[in-house]
Amino acid sequence: MTELHALSVADLSALLDRGETSSVEIVDALLSRIDRHNGRILALCQVFHEAARDRAKILDAERNGGKVRSALHGIPVSVKECFDIAGEATTLGIESWRSRRAKNSAAMVTLLEEAGAIVVGRGNLSQTMLYPEARNPVYGQTQNPWSADHSPGGSSGGDAAAVAAGFVPLAVGSDIGGSIRVPAHFCGISGIKPTLDRLPGRGQRTALAGQEVVRSQSGPLARTVNDLDLFFGAISTARATELDGRTPPIAWRSCHGEKLQGIRVGMYNYDGTFKVSDAIARAVGRAADALRGSGVTVVPFEPPEVAKLLDTYMAAVSADGGLTLLASLADGDMIDPVLRPLMRLVKLPALARRALRRGLYATGEVRTARVVASLGEKTVARLWELTDEVRQYRFRLLDAMDQAEVDALLCPAFPTPAFGHEGADGFASALSYSILFNATQLPAGSVPVTRVRASELRRTYPTDRLDKRAVSIDANSVSLPVGVQVAGKPWQEGLVLALMAAIETSCRADHEFPFTPVALP
């Protein structure tokens, strides 16, 4: 029989229903794997051994008494460290936050527990959650289970690594610029950021409290698309509304009820901002073939002016001039190496920042210059303008989809495979593929397709430091997993998951598919 740590949520739930295992046995098996390997991978920054075992006993007793709360009853999960858990410190990787112990658990944690899930640990994350890695001075650096030399992405990288490593079959992260989808792509698993407010955000911490032009959204990560669907089906939408009034009581529509015949999907592998690796382009093409094989019509699509949207996004989230970020860090707090350059930029006087921008333009570093230009404190009037620009772009993208008569989009999740540790430094423009759907508040998920071939090196001539970085990443990415991104219209998560499932089903037959959990030494 397949070992318990390698089974999906659906398979574990079926075993429990048939009485062929118990929640205690599952928890013990996963804790044993965590104890053997987490010291090296550091996917989970906290592990709740005793509490998980005690809860498993309670849930087994409920099941034996005829009470089954949902498909998550007795299933171990992890949650990102940004979600409050009563009695625990929520640090975001900031040392001075260690004393900030939560009085109540986040709404998302409460929903999981009420559905019968067992939170066995918390996933590591990037300090302040403002760069796509999972490393901070409080807990250390998470390794990608596929390669110790590579990042699992972020900022939900710890949870993605935990799922890929077989520590948990399901995790919940958060996403404000790709923080679920990029780690899923890097680690060879699936994850989805639903429509903004589909899941509650109360009790989910941030280093940019009050910044609401683009808000973070929680979402699940798992090894199968079906498990993502099971997660949504297990969560009470009515209870979610009670816990967070911003969450509408919209009933979940399972992806299994979606018919793909007649669906049209717009495909692109270049957004006009960052050219993708050969492996990424091949994965998008393979995913398109998989959809066609399921009766979906795939047509070319060009998203409008993504580079300009990226500028607006960066300008909006930094409208306070970085003062909120600086205030979140106390004197003496250690700063992550990737965060230090941003801190220096934030502290630069406006004249010095303008001089830096001019120098970057003069040397051909246009994309980096645009990021620098977007920083700096704005007036309230300018912030309102930026907010309106972001909102109007949402309608512009939806109008473009309507004009092309497409129901969903297929594109890269990130322009390269996983980069090495500290690889996020100065690489913000590469997030354009994922940020698009945060700014527009649309549901978007990542699903694994293939792995990088030895023959796949970036063929475009590098023109700036970002292209050179991408070439270097490609050169060290052989056999790493590659995923694609599927996005849909508001509240169409069921269709997004159905399209992801069609891609997954087809690509799992390929010998290059990145099966997880990863075999660990």
KEDREN-681596 format. One line per 10 residues: number of its first residue (from 1); their letters; for each residue x, y, z of C-alpha. Coordinates in Angstrom, 2 decimals, always signed. Example, Ala and Ser with C-alpha at 12.3 -4.5 7.8 and 13.67 -1.06 7.14 Angstrom:
BEGIN
1> as> +12.30,-4.50,+7.80 | +13.67,-1.06,+7.14
//
This chain:
BEGIN
1> mtelhalsva> +0.00,+0.00,+0.00 | +1.17,+3.56,-0.72 | +2.62,+5.19,+2.38 | +0.25,+7.58,+4.15 | +2.43,+10.65,+3.56 | +2.15,+10.14,-0.22 | -1.65,+9.99,-0.35 | -3.95,+12.80,-1.39 | -6.64,+14.32,+0.80 | -9.24,+12.38,-1.19
11> dlsalldrge> -7.42,+9.06,-0.67 | -6.83,+9.67,+3.04 | -10.45,+10.66,+3.53 | -11.59,+7.48,+1.76 | -9.35,+5.33,+3.97 | -10.80,+7.01,+7.05 | -14.36,+6.49,+5.80 | -13.67,+2.78,+5.29 | -12.04,+2.44,+8.70 | -8.75,+1.30,+7.15
21> tssveivdal> -6.73,+3.88,+9.05 | -7.24,+6.50,+11.74 | -6.46,+10.17,+12.05 | -3.97,+9.31,+14.79 | -2.11,+6.97,+12.41 | -2.06,+9.60,+9.67 | -0.81,+12.32,+12.00 | +1.88,+10.02,+13.42 | +3.05,+9.08,+9.92 | +3.30,+12.71,+8.79
31> lsridrhngr> +4.93,+13.90,+12.00 | +7.49,+11.13,+11.62 | +8.32,+12.34,+8.10 | +8.45,+15.94,+9.31 | +10.81,+14.99,+12.15 | +13.10,+13.16,+9.70 | +13.32,+15.84,+7.03 | +12.07,+19.24,+8.19 | +15.35,+20.05,+9.94 | +16.99,+20.20,+6.51
41> ilalcqvfhe> +14.16,+21.54,+4.33 | +12.67,+23.87,+6.96 | +9.30,+23.99,+5.27 | +7.48,+24.27,+8.60 | +8.72,+26.90,+11.03 | +6.48,+25.52,+13.80 | +5.27,+21.96,+14.35 | +2.49,+21.20,+16.86 | +3.25,+17.60,+17.84 | +1.17,+17.20,+21.00
51> aardrakild> -1.72,+19.41,+19.93 | -2.02,+17.58,+16.59 | -2.05,+14.14,+18.22 | -4.58,+15.24,+20.85 | -6.88,+16.66,+18.20 | -6.55,+13.52,+16.08 | -7.81,+11.45,+19.02 | -10.83,+13.72,+19.42 | -11.66,+13.57,+15.72 | -11.28,+9.78,+15.63
61> aernggkvrs> -13.72,+9.56,+18.53 | -16.18,+11.77,+16.65 | -15.90,+9.60,+13.55 | -16.39,+6.44,+15.57 | -19.52,+8.06,+17.02 | -20.91,+8.71,+13.54 | -19.93,+12.38,+13.20 | -17.94,+13.38,+10.09 | -17.61,+17.12,+9.64 | -16.35,+17.21,+6.04
71> alhgipvsvk> -13.86,+15.63,+3.66 | -11.15,+17.32,+5.80 | -12.24,+15.49,+8.98 | -9.04,+14.15,+10.55 | -6.77,+15.42,+7.74 | -3.47,+17.13,+8.70 | -2.82,+20.55,+7.11 | -0.40,+23.43,+7.47 | -1.07,+27.17,+7.40 | +1.23,+30.03,+6.53
81> ecfdiageat> +2.81,+31.77,+9.50 | +0.88,+34.97,+8.69 | -2.37,+33.43,+9.97 | -2.99,+34.04,+13.67 | -3.27,+30.97,+15.88 | -4.53,+31.64,+19.40 | -1.62,+31.74,+21.86 | +1.06,+31.73,+19.16 | +3.24,+34.58,+17.93 | +2.71,+35.77,+14.36
91> tlgieswrsr> +6.11,+37.17,+13.40 | +6.25,+37.47,+9.58 | +9.91,+36.69,+10.13 | +10.49,+39.84,+12.21 | +12.31,+39.25,+15.50 | +10.62,+42.10,+17.37 | +7.21,+40.57,+16.60 | +7.92,+37.44,+18.65 | +5.98,+38.92,+21.57 | +2.86,+39.53,+19.46
101> raknsaamvt> +0.85,+36.52,+20.57 | -2.60,+36.21,+19.08 | -5.65,+36.23,+21.32 | -7.82,+34.58,+18.66 | -7.19,+32.38,+15.64 | -7.61,+33.76,+12.15 | -10.97,+33.14,+10.50 | -9.29,+30.80,+8.00 | -7.79,+28.69,+10.81 | -11.17,+28.57,+12.57
111> lleeagaivv> -12.87,+27.38,+9.37 | -10.28,+24.64,+8.90 | -10.67,+23.42,+12.47 | -14.47,+23.52,+12.29 | -14.23,+21.42,+9.10 | -12.26,+18.84,+11.09 | -8.78,+19.58,+9.74 | -5.76,+19.26,+12.01 | -3.21,+22.09,+11.84 | +0.09,+20.26,+12.36
121> grgnlsqtml> +2.34,+23.22,+11.59 | +2.92,+26.65,+10.12 | +4.71,+27.26,+6.83 | +7.81,+29.42,+6.64 | +7.65,+32.66,+4.66 | +9.67,+35.63,+3.47 | +10.32,+38.39,+5.97 | +7.37,+40.87,+5.67 | +6.06,+38.67,+2.80 | +7.34,+41.20,+0.24
131> ypearnpvyg> +9.56,+38.99,-1.93 | +9.00,+35.57,-3.55 | +11.11,+33.39,-1.25 | +10.67,+31.63,+2.09 | +13.50,+32.82,+4.29 | +13.74,+35.18,+7.25 | +16.07,+35.92,+10.19 | +13.68,+34.37,+12.74 | +13.24,+30.88,+11.27 | +15.87,+30.56,+8.52
141> qtqnpwsadh> +15.78,+29.47,+4.90 | +13.43,+26.94,+3.31 | +14.83,+24.62,+0.64 | +12.95,+23.51,-2.43 | +12.36,+19.74,-1.96 | +13.50,+19.23,-5.57 | +16.88,+20.89,-4.98 | +18.63,+22.14,-1.86 | +20.22,+24.89,-3.96 | +16.89,+26.36,-5.05
151> spggssggda> +14.18,+28.43,-3.44 | +10.64,+27.07,-3.12 | +9.41,+30.55,-4.04 | +7.24,+32.62,-1.81 | +6.04,+34.11,+0.16 | +3.98,+30.94,+0.80 | +7.06,+28.86,-0.02 | +7.16,+26.98,+3.26 | +3.67,+25.58,+2.77 | +4.37,+24.72,-0.88
161> aavaagfvpl> +7.54,+22.90,+0.16 | +5.63,+21.08,+2.92 | +3.09,+19.77,+0.41 | +5.75,+18.80,-2.16 | +7.83,+17.06,+0.52 | +4.93,+14.98,+1.81 | +4.71,+16.70,+5.20 | +1.03,+17.56,+4.63 | -1.39,+16.84,+1.78 | -2.94,+20.32,+1.97
171> avgsdiggsi> -1.82,+23.79,+3.03 | -3.26,+27.28,+3.10 | -1.17,+30.26,+2.04 | -1.80,+33.85,+1.01 | -1.20,+35.71,-2.25 | -0.78,+39.42,-3.01 | +1.55,+39.15,-6.01 | +1.87,+35.45,-6.79 | +2.67,+34.12,-3.32 | +0.62,+30.93,-3.84
181> rvpahfcgis> +1.01,+30.41,-7.57 | +4.77,+31.00,-7.86 | +5.66,+28.51,-5.06 | +3.26,+25.97,-6.56 | +5.05,+26.35,-9.91 | +8.52,+26.15,-8.30 | +7.62,+23.06,-6.23 | +5.60,+21.04,-8.76 | +2.22,+21.21,-7.01 | -1.10,+22.97,-7.53
191> gikptldrlp> -2.42,+26.09,-5.84 | -5.11,+28.68,-6.41 | -5.73,+32.27,-5.42 | -9.51,+32.66,-5.60 | -11.46,+35.81,-6.34 | -10.76,+38.49,-3.74 | -12.80,+37.80,-0.56 | -13.91,+34.30,-1.64 | -12.14,+33.20,+1.58 | -11.95,+35.29,+4.78
201> grgqrtalag> -8.93,+37.44,+5.57 | -9.68,+38.43,+9.15 | -6.76,+37.54,+11.42 | -4.32,+37.35,+8.51 | -1.37,+39.63,+9.30 | +0.57,+41.92,+6.99 | +3.54,+44.27,+7.24 | +1.58,+46.85,+5.20 | -1.52,+47.25,+7.36 | -3.94,+49.69,+5.76
211> qevvrsqsgp> -2.69,+49.19,+2.19 | -5.86,+48.06,+0.44 | -5.48,+49.07,-3.21 | -4.33,+45.48,-3.79 | -5.25,+43.13,-0.96 | -3.88,+39.71,-0.16 | -6.12,+36.67,-0.64 | -5.73,+33.29,+1.03 | -5.96,+30.03,-0.92 | -5.07,+26.33,-0.81
221> lartvndldl> -2.05,+24.36,-2.07 | -2.18,+20.60,-2.71 | -0.66,+17.84,-4.82 | -3.85,+17.34,-6.86 | -6.44,+19.72,-8.27 | -9.16,+17.50,-6.86 | -7.86,+18.20,-3.36 | -8.13,+21.95,-4.00 | -11.76,+21.38,-4.95 | -12.35,+19.27,-1.83
231> ffgaistara> -10.94,+22.08,+0.30 | -13.48,+24.59,-1.00 | -16.30,+22.10,-0.64 | -15.36,+21.44,+3.00 | -15.41,+25.11,+4.02 | -18.73,+26.53,+5.21 | -19.44,+29.65,+3.16 | -22.12,+30.77,+5.61 | -19.70,+30.44,+8.52 | -17.01,+32.27,+6.54
241> teldgrtppi> -19.39,+35.22,+6.20 | -20.06,+35.15,+9.93 | -16.34,+35.25,+10.69 | -15.53,+37.94,+8.11 | -18.35,+40.08,+6.75 | -16.37,+40.86,+3.58 | -16.74,+37.22,+2.50 | -19.96,+36.72,+0.52 | -22.06,+33.60,+1.25 | -21.63,+32.22,-2.26
251> awrschgekl> -22.07,+28.45,-2.35 | -19.16,+26.47,-3.77 | -19.68,+24.97,-7.21 | -17.43,+21.94,-7.63 | -15.16,+21.77,-10.64 | -16.61,+18.32,-11.35 | -19.85,+19.99,-12.41 | -18.15,+22.13,-15.05 | -18.52,+21.14,-18.71 | -15.52,+22.07,-20.85
261> qgirvgmyny> -17.15,+21.49,-24.23 | -17.65,+24.91,-25.80 | -15.30,+26.71,-23.40 | -12.83,+29.12,-25.04 | -9.46,+29.88,-23.46 | -7.11,+32.71,-24.42 | -3.44,+31.68,-24.40 | -0.26,+33.75,-24.23 | +3.33,+33.08,-23.19 | +4.61,+36.65,-23.33
271> dgtfkvsdai> +2.96,+39.54,-21.48 | +5.08,+42.27,-23.02 | +7.13,+42.66,-19.84 | +9.34,+39.61,-19.36 | +10.16,+36.91,-21.92 | +9.85,+33.38,-20.60 | +12.24,+30.43,-20.57 | +11.97,+27.82,-23.29 | +10.71,+25.32,-20.71 | +7.93,+27.68,-19.66
281> aravgraada> +6.83,+28.29,-23.26 | +6.81,+24.53,-23.91 | +4.70,+23.94,-20.78 | +2.11,+26.49,-21.88 | +1.95,+24.82,-25.29 | +1.59,+21.37,-23.71 | -1.19,+22.65,-21.45 | -2.98,+24.13,-24.46 | -2.83,+20.73,-26.17 | -4.27,+19.11,-23.05
291> lrgsgvtvvp> -7.19,+21.54,-23.07 | -7.85,+20.98,-26.75 | -7.96,+17.27,-26.01 | -10.74,+17.99,-23.51 | -12.86,+19.84,-26.04 | -11.67,+23.35,-25.18 | -11.01,+25.89,-27.92 | -7.67,+27.64,-27.34 | -7.01,+30.94,-29.12 | -4.22,+33.54,-28.95
301> feppevakll> -4.73,+36.38,-26.46 | -2.77,+39.52,-25.68 | -3.33,+41.14,-22.26 | -3.38,+44.94,-22.57 | -0.38,+46.96,-21.33 | +0.77,+44.71,-18.49 | +3.98,+46.74,-18.05 | +1.94,+49.85,-17.28 | -0.24,+47.91,-14.84 | +2.90,+46.64,-13.09
311> dtymaavsad> +4.09,+50.25,-12.69 | +0.71,+51.21,-11.21 | +0.70,+48.22,-8.85 | +4.18,+49.03,-7.55 | +3.34,+52.70,-7.15 | +0.11,+51.97,-5.28 | +1.52,+49.48,-2.76 | +4.43,+51.86,-2.00 | +2.31,+55.03,-1.85 | +3.30,+55.72,+1.76
321> ggltllasla> +6.94,+55.95,+0.71 | +7.77,+52.79,+2.66 | +6.98,+54.35,+6.05 | +4.68,+51.49,+7.11 | +7.32,+48.91,+6.19 | +10.00,+50.82,+8.09 | +7.71,+51.15,+11.12 | +7.17,+47.39,+11.17 | +10.86,+46.83,+11.84 | +12.32,+47.80,+15.19
331> dgdmidpvlr> +15.88,+49.01,+15.79 | +18.06,+45.93,+16.02 | +15.83,+43.72,+13.85 | +17.92,+41.68,+11.44 | +16.96,+42.30,+7.81 | +16.91,+39.57,+5.15 | +19.50,+40.07,+2.38 | +16.80,+40.36,-0.30 | +14.91,+42.97,+1.71 | +17.96,+45.19,+2.34
341> plmrlvklpa> +18.13,+46.75,-1.16 | +14.43,+47.64,-0.94 | +15.00,+49.22,+2.46 | +17.85,+51.28,+1.03 | +15.68,+52.40,-1.88 | +12.87,+53.36,+0.48 | +15.24,+55.51,+2.53 | +16.77,+57.26,-0.49 | +15.90,+60.97,-0.78 | +13.73,+61.77,-3.79
351> larralrrgl> +16.55,+63.54,-5.64 | +18.86,+60.54,-5.21 | +16.14,+58.17,-6.37 | +15.57,+60.27,-9.49 | +19.30,+60.28,-10.21 | +19.39,+56.49,-9.82 | +16.44,+56.13,-12.16 | +18.13,+58.29,-14.82 | +21.32,+56.26,-14.50 | +19.43,+53.00,-14.94
361> yatgevrtar> +17.64,+54.30,-18.03 | +20.94,+55.51,-19.48 | +22.52,+52.06,-19.08 | +19.59,+50.19,-20.62 | +18.16,+48.86,-17.35 | +14.68,+50.04,-18.27 | +12.64,+47.54,-16.25 | +14.61,+48.16,-13.07 | +14.37,+51.91,-13.67 | +10.59,+51.64,-13.91
371> vvaslgektv> +10.43,+49.85,-10.56 | +12.59,+52.56,-8.96 | +10.42,+55.25,-10.56 | +7.28,+53.73,-9.06 | +8.57,+54.04,-5.48 | +8.26,+57.10,-3.29 | +5.60,+58.79,-1.22 | +2.49,+59.99,-3.06 | -0.16,+62.55,-2.21 | -3.62,+61.36,-1.27
381> arlweltdev> -4.87,+62.66,-4.61 | -2.24,+60.60,-6.46 | -3.13,+57.49,-4.43 | -6.76,+57.91,-5.46 | -5.67,+58.20,-9.09 | -3.62,+55.01,-8.78 | -6.53,+53.21,-7.13 | -8.81,+54.24,-9.98 | -6.23,+53.09,-12.55 | -6.05,+49.65,-10.95
391> rqyrfrllda> -9.84,+49.34,-10.80 | -10.28,+50.52,-14.38 | -7.68,+48.05,-15.64 | -9.80,+45.22,-14.21 | -12.67,+46.25,-16.47 | -10.27,+46.69,-19.36 | -8.98,+43.12,-19.03 | -12.48,+41.69,-18.64 | -13.63,+43.69,-21.69 | -10.67,+42.31,-23.67
401> mdqaevdall> -11.68,+38.78,-22.66 | -15.27,+39.45,-23.72 | -14.16,+40.88,-27.07 | -12.01,+37.80,-27.68 | -14.94,+35.65,-26.54 | -12.79,+33.74,-24.04 | -13.95,+32.35,-20.70 | -10.50,+31.95,-19.14 | -6.79,+32.54,-19.74 | -3.78,+30.20,-19.96
411> cpafptpafg> -0.33,+31.68,-19.41 | +2.93,+31.30,-17.44 | +2.88,+31.59,-13.66 | +6.44,+32.97,-13.70 | +8.94,+33.51,-16.54 | +11.56,+31.05,-15.23 | +11.75,+27.83,-13.22 | +12.82,+28.06,-9.58 | +15.75,+30.37,-8.92 | +18.50,+29.90,-6.33
421> hegadgfasa> +18.38,+31.26,-2.79 | +18.38,+35.09,-2.70 | +17.39,+34.99,-6.38 | +14.45,+37.32,-5.78 | +16.79,+40.28,-5.26 | +15.86,+42.91,-7.88 | +13.62,+40.47,-9.75 | +10.27,+42.18,-9.08 | +9.44,+42.64,-12.78 | +9.33,+38.85,-13.19
431> lsysilfnat> +6.16,+38.82,-11.08 | +4.18,+40.54,-13.83 | +2.49,+37.26,-14.88 | +1.03,+36.69,-11.42 | +0.52,+40.31,-10.29 | -1.88,+40.83,-13.21 | -4.52,+38.72,-11.45 | -3.96,+40.23,-8.00 | -4.48,+43.73,-9.36 | -7.63,+42.62,-11.19
441> qlpagsvpvt> -8.86,+40.47,-8.25 | -9.51,+37.50,-10.54 | -9.19,+33.81,-9.60 | -5.95,+32.23,-10.81 | -4.25,+28.92,-10.16 | -1.02,+27.12,-10.99 | -0.84,+23.46,-12.03 | +2.28,+21.35,-12.77 | +2.94,+20.26,-16.35 | +6.53,+19.09,-16.91
451> rvraselrrt> +10.18,+19.42,-15.91 | +13.02,+21.37,-17.50 | +14.95,+19.53,-20.20 | +18.73,+19.69,-20.48 | +18.36,+21.16,-23.96 | +16.23,+24.09,-22.78 | +18.37,+27.18,-22.35 | +17.09,+30.68,-22.93 | +17.92,+31.57,-26.55 | +17.16,+35.29,-26.48
461> yptdrldkra> +20.20,+37.51,-26.26 | +20.39,+39.07,-22.76 | +19.90,+42.82,-22.96 | +19.90,+43.82,-19.29 | +20.70,+42.42,-15.85 | +17.26,+40.82,-15.54 | +17.71,+38.88,-18.78 | +21.20,+37.85,-17.66 | +19.73,+36.64,-14.37 | +17.11,+34.64,-16.27
471> vsidansvsl> +19.81,+33.02,-18.44 | +21.68,+32.02,-15.28 | +18.53,+30.59,-13.72 | +17.80,+28.53,-16.83 | +21.34,+27.15,-16.91 | +20.87,+25.66,-13.43 | +17.29,+24.43,-13.73 | +17.49,+21.01,-15.40 | +14.83,+18.60,-14.04 | +13.10,+21.26,-11.94
481> pvgvqvagkp> +9.28,+21.35,-12.16 | +7.39,+23.70,-14.45 | +3.79,+24.75,-14.03 | +1.35,+26.96,-15.91 | -1.25,+29.45,-14.77 | -4.99,+29.40,-15.46 | -7.12,+32.45,-14.67 | -10.84,+33.09,-14.93 | -13.54,+35.69,-14.51 | -14.81,+36.71,-11.05
491> wqeglvlalm> -16.23,+33.88,-8.92 | -15.42,+31.28,-11.60 | -13.03,+29.22,-9.46 | -14.88,+26.04,-10.41 | -14.12,+26.58,-14.08 | -10.49,+27.50,-13.33 | -10.07,+24.27,-11.36 | -11.82,+22.23,-14.07 | -9.36,+23.56,-16.65 | -6.45,+22.88,-14.29
501> aaietscrad> -7.76,+19.34,-13.74 | -7.91,+18.70,-17.49 | -4.29,+19.83,-17.83 | -3.24,+17.72,-14.85 | -5.00,+14.57,-16.10 | -3.38,+14.78,-19.52 | +0.11,+15.75,-18.36 | +0.32,+13.10,-15.64 | +0.66,+10.56,-18.46 | +3.92,+12.21,-19.58
511> hefpftpval> +7.19,+10.74,-18.31 | +8.41,+14.28,-17.53 | +5.53,+15.11,-15.18 | +6.84,+16.30,-11.75 | +5.22,+13.77,-9.45 | +5.10,+14.61,-5.76 | +5.78,+14.00,-2.93 | +9.45,+14.26,-3.77 | +11.58,+11.29,-2.69 | +13.78,+12.66,+0.11
521> p> +17.23,+11.33,+1.09
//
